[in-house]
Amino acid sequence: METSPLISFVVVNYRSRAHLPMCANSIAAKTSGLSAEVIVVNNDEGILSKNSLPPNTRVIEVGKNIGFGAAANRGVTIATGKFLCFLNPDAEISTGHIRQIIERFQSNQSLGIIGPRIVTTTTEVEPWSAGREVTLWSIVCNNLGFPAGKRLWESTTPVETAWVSGACFFIPTGLFRQLNGFDEQFFMYFEDVDLAKRVRATGRKVLRVPDLTVRHLGGQSFQENSEQKKLYYASQKKYFRKYFGFFACQTLSLLHAFSHRQ
């Protein structure tokens, strides 16, 4: 009789297939001694070859880009682990062990989401990998060059935060399903902020920890361009409309217009 894995890794691929072996191999290395499964959801138009992936990797072919949240939700439909980890395809777990994350969940039932320390290719801490509550004031501070969450993403000790980056985070599978997963109205960006807000509404905490370090290549799925910015601002507006209403969304549009003129 087969036993369910302790943790399911869900990796959404979009134009990052060259990095998938690196990502999958790091999972294998950092889950030694644990039962784990890897699910790759291919958001690319082309079929993903399994030859470069570990033999036990499960692949879901979507056939087109349906957005990160929607693709991740599809991956979770076949996940059998007690815990979930969402990991970008252009990221690798570089230091620490997944066991440390699992033990934190098991020893503290109030935890809802755990995010690791995320670094860039130059090993600098990745900006915006954790943050405070997103508000109009926090956006004003960011636009003025005083990011409200800098202390959180640079912390060298475990710290409670409002949200952590979707590039990599962990959540109990039951909780994720209880909340109906990611809100698919967010095609890309802010689905992680939205999920964390709903997790905190249940009374659970979001924690950013230095136990585990993830190296994120970044910019492989979406290059820094006007299209990326359009997606970001569109999702940001949807988030404000969902939680703060029409007038806050209109004020946000004015802030966007002002920042574009800077």
C-alpha positions as CSV (number, residue, x, y, z in Angstrom):
1,M,0.0,0.0,0.0
2,E,1.5,3.3,-1.1
3,T,1.6,6.1,1.4
4,S,1.0,9.8,0.5
5,P,4.1,12.0,0.3
6,L,4.7,14.5,3.1
7,I,5.0,17.4,0.7
8,S,4.0,18.2,-2.9
9,F,6.0,20.7,-4.9
10,V,4.0,22.6,-7.6
11,V,6.1,24.2,-10.3
12,V,4.4,26.3,-13.0
13,N,6.5,26.5,-16.1
14,Y,6.2,29.4,-18.6
15,R,9.2,29.8,-21.0
16,S,11.6,28.6,-18.3
17,R,12.0,24.9,-19.3
18,A,15.8,25.2,-19.6
19,H,15.9,25.8,-15.8
20,L,13.5,23.0,-14.8
21,P,16.3,20.4,-14.3
22,M,18.1,22.8,-11.9
23,C,14.9,23.4,-10.0
24,A,13.9,19.7,-9.8
25,N,17.4,18.6,-8.8
26,S,17.5,21.1,-5.9
27,I,14.2,19.7,-4.7
28,A,15.5,16.2,-4.7
29,A,18.7,17.3,-2.8
30,K,16.8,19.3,-0.2
31,T,14.1,16.6,0.5
32,S,16.5,13.7,1.2
33,G,15.0,11.5,3.8
34,L,11.5,12.9,3.2
35,S,8.7,11.7,1.0
36,A,8.0,14.3,-1.7
37,E,6.4,14.6,-5.1
38,V,7.0,17.1,-7.9
39,I,4.2,18.3,-10.1
40,V,5.1,20.5,-13.1
41,V,2.2,22.4,-14.7
42,N,3.3,23.4,-18.2
43,N,1.8,26.8,-19.2
44,D,3.8,26.8,-22.4
45,E,2.2,26.2,-25.8
46,G,4.7,23.4,-26.6
47,I,4.8,19.9,-25.0
48,L,7.3,19.6,-22.2
49,S,9.8,16.8,-22.5
50,K,10.2,14.7,-19.4
51,N,13.7,13.4,-20.4
52,S,15.5,16.1,-18.4
53,L,13.3,15.7,-15.3
54,P,13.4,13.2,-12.5
55,P,11.5,10.0,-13.5
56,N,8.8,10.5,-10.8
57,T,7.9,14.0,-11.9
58,R,4.2,14.4,-12.8
59,V,3.5,16.8,-15.7
60,I,0.2,18.5,-16.5
61,E,0.0,20.0,-20.0
62,V,-2.3,23.0,-20.1
63,G,-1.6,23.9,-23.8
64,K,-1.6,27.7,-23.3
65,N,-0.7,30.3,-20.7
66,I,-3.7,30.4,-18.3
67,G,-2.0,32.5,-15.7
68,F,0.1,31.5,-12.6
69,G,-2.7,31.1,-10.1
70,A,-5.0,29.1,-12.4
71,A,-2.1,26.8,-13.4
72,A,-1.0,26.3,-9.8
73,N,-4.5,25.4,-8.8
74,R,-4.5,22.7,-11.4
75,G,-1.4,21.3,-10.0
76,V,-2.9,21.1,-6.5
77,T,-5.9,19.1,-7.9
78,I,-3.6,16.1,-8.2
79,A,-1.3,16.9,-5.2
80,T,-1.4,14.2,-2.4
81,G,1.1,15.7,0.1
82,K,0.2,17.1,3.5
83,F,2.0,20.3,2.7
84,L,2.4,22.3,-0.5
85,C,5.4,24.2,-1.8
86,F,5.0,26.6,-4.8
87,L,8.4,27.1,-6.4
88,N,9.3,29.1,-9.6
89,P,10.9,27.0,-12.3
90,D,13.8,29.5,-12.4
91,A,14.6,29.0,-8.7
92,E,16.6,26.5,-6.8
93,I,16.7,25.6,-3.1
94,S,20.4,26.4,-2.3
95,T,20.8,26.1,1.5
96,G,18.9,24.5,4.3
97,H,16.6,21.5,4.2
98,I,12.8,21.2,3.7
99,R,12.6,19.3,7.0
100,Q,13.2,22.6,8.8
101,I,10.1,24.1,7.3
102,I,7.9,21.0,8.0
103,E,9.1,21.0,11.6
104,R,8.0,24.6,12.0
105,F,4.5,23.8,10.8
106,Q,4.3,20.7,13.0
107,S,5.4,22.6,16.1
108,N,3.2,25.6,15.6
109,Q,-0.3,25.1,14.5
110,S,-0.9,28.9,14.1
111,L,1.3,29.1,11.0
112,G,-0.5,29.3,7.7
113,I,2.3,30.3,5.3
114,I,6.1,30.1,5.5
115,G,8.4,31.9,3.0
116,P,12.1,31.3,2.8
117,R,14.9,33.7,2.3
118,I,15.1,34.5,-1.4
119,V,18.3,35.7,-3.0
120,T,19.3,36.8,-6.5
121,T,22.1,35.3,-8.6
122,T,24.5,37.6,-6.8
123,T,23.3,36.2,-3.4
124,E,21.8,39.5,-2.5
125,V,18.4,39.3,-0.8
126,E,15.7,39.7,-3.4
127,P,13.7,42.9,-2.9
128,W,9.9,42.5,-2.4
129,S,10.3,38.9,-1.4
130,A,8.2,39.7,1.7
131,G,6.2,42.7,2.8
132,R,3.8,44.6,5.0
133,E,0.1,45.1,4.3
134,V,-0.4,46.6,0.9
135,T,-2.2,49.9,1.2
136,L,-2.2,53.2,-0.7
137,W,0.2,54.6,1.9
138,S,2.6,51.7,1.4
139,I,2.6,52.3,-2.4
140,V,3.3,56.0,-1.9
141,C,6.3,55.1,0.3
142,N,7.5,52.7,-2.3
143,N,7.2,55.3,-5.1
144,L,9.2,57.8,-2.9
145,G,12.0,55.2,-2.4
146,F,11.1,54.2,1.1
147,P,9.9,50.6,0.7
148,A,7.7,49.7,3.8
149,G,8.8,46.0,3.9
150,K,12.5,46.3,3.5
151,R,13.2,45.3,7.1
152,L,11.1,42.2,6.6
153,W,12.8,40.8,3.5
154,E,16.3,41.7,4.9
155,S,15.6,40.1,8.4
156,T,18.1,37.5,9.5
157,T,15.7,36.0,12.1
158,P,12.1,34.6,11.6
159,V,9.7,37.5,11.2
160,E,5.9,37.7,10.9
161,T,4.9,39.5,7.8
162,A,1.7,40.2,5.7
163,W,2.8,38.3,2.7
164,V,5.7,36.4,1.1
165,S,6.7,36.1,-2.5
166,G,5.0,33.5,-4.8
167,A,8.5,32.6,-6.1
168,C,8.6,30.1,-3.2
169,F,6.4,29.5,-0.2
170,F,4.9,26.7,1.8
171,I,1.3,26.1,3.0
172,P,-0.6,23.2,4.5
173,T,-2.6,21.5,1.7
174,G,-5.8,21.4,3.7
175,L,-5.7,25.2,4.3
176,F,-5.0,26.0,0.7
177,R,-8.0,23.9,-0.4
178,Q,-10.2,25.3,2.4
179,L,-9.5,28.8,0.9
180,N,-10.2,27.5,-2.7
181,G,-6.6,28.1,-3.7
182,F,-5.4,31.1,-5.6
183,D,-7.9,33.7,-6.8
184,E,-7.8,33.2,-10.6
185,Q,-8.8,36.7,-11.4
186,F,-5.2,37.6,-10.8
187,F,-3.5,36.4,-14.0
188,M,-0.1,37.1,-12.6
189,Y,1.1,39.1,-9.6
190,F,-0.8,39.8,-6.3
191,E,-2.2,36.2,-6.2
192,D,0.4,35.6,-3.4
193,V,-0.5,38.8,-1.6
194,D,-4.2,38.0,-1.9
195,L,-3.8,34.4,-0.6
196,A,-1.7,35.6,2.4
197,K,-4.4,38.1,3.3
198,R,-7.1,35.4,3.2
199,V,-4.8,33.1,5.3
200,R,-4.4,35.8,7.9
201,A,-8.1,36.3,8.0
202,T,-8.4,32.7,9.3
203,G,-6.2,33.7,12.3
204,R,-3.1,31.9,10.9
205,K,0.2,33.7,10.6
206,V,2.5,34.3,7.6
207,L,6.2,33.8,8.5
208,R,9.4,34.6,6.6
209,V,12.3,32.5,7.8
210,P,16.1,32.4,7.1
211,D,16.2,28.6,7.6
212,L,16.0,27.9,3.9
213,T,17.5,29.9,1.1
214,V,16.2,29.9,-2.5
215,R,18.2,31.4,-5.3
216,H,15.9,33.0,-7.8
217,L,17.2,33.7,-11.3
218,G,14.3,36.0,-11.9
219,G,13.1,37.6,-15.2
220,Q,13.1,34.3,-17.1
221,S,9.4,33.9,-17.4
222,F,8.6,37.6,-17.9
223,Q,11.3,40.1,-18.8
224,E,11.2,43.6,-17.4
225,N,9.2,45.4,-20.1
226,S,6.0,47.4,-20.6
227,E,3.9,44.2,-20.8
228,Q,5.1,43.0,-17.4
229,K,4.3,46.3,-15.9
230,K,0.8,46.3,-17.4
231,L,0.2,42.9,-15.8
232,Y,1.5,44.1,-12.5
233,Y,-0.6,47.3,-12.4
234,A,-3.7,45.4,-13.6
235,S,-3.4,42.9,-10.8
236,Q,-2.7,45.6,-8.3
237,K,-5.9,47.4,-9.3
238,K,-7.9,44.2,-9.0
239,Y,-6.5,43.7,-5.5
240,F,-7.5,47.2,-4.4
241,R,-10.9,46.9,-6.0
242,K,-11.4,43.6,-4.2
243,Y,-10.4,44.8,-0.7
244,F,-10.8,48.6,-0.7
245,G,-13.4,49.4,-3.3
246,F,-13.9,51.6,-6.3
247,F,-12.6,54.9,-4.9
248,A,-9.4,53.4,-3.6
249,C,-8.9,51.8,-7.0
250,Q,-9.3,55.2,-8.7
251,T,-6.8,56.8,-6.3
252,L,-4.4,54.0,-7.2
253,S,-4.8,54.8,-10.9
254,L,-3.8,58.4,-10.1
255,L,-0.7,57.2,-8.2
256,H,0.2,55.1,-11.2
257,A,-0.2,58.0,-13.6
258,F,1.9,60.2,-11.3
259,S,4.7,57.6,-10.9
260,H,4.9,57.2,-14.7
261,R,5.7,60.9,-15.1
262,Q,8.6,60.7,-12.7
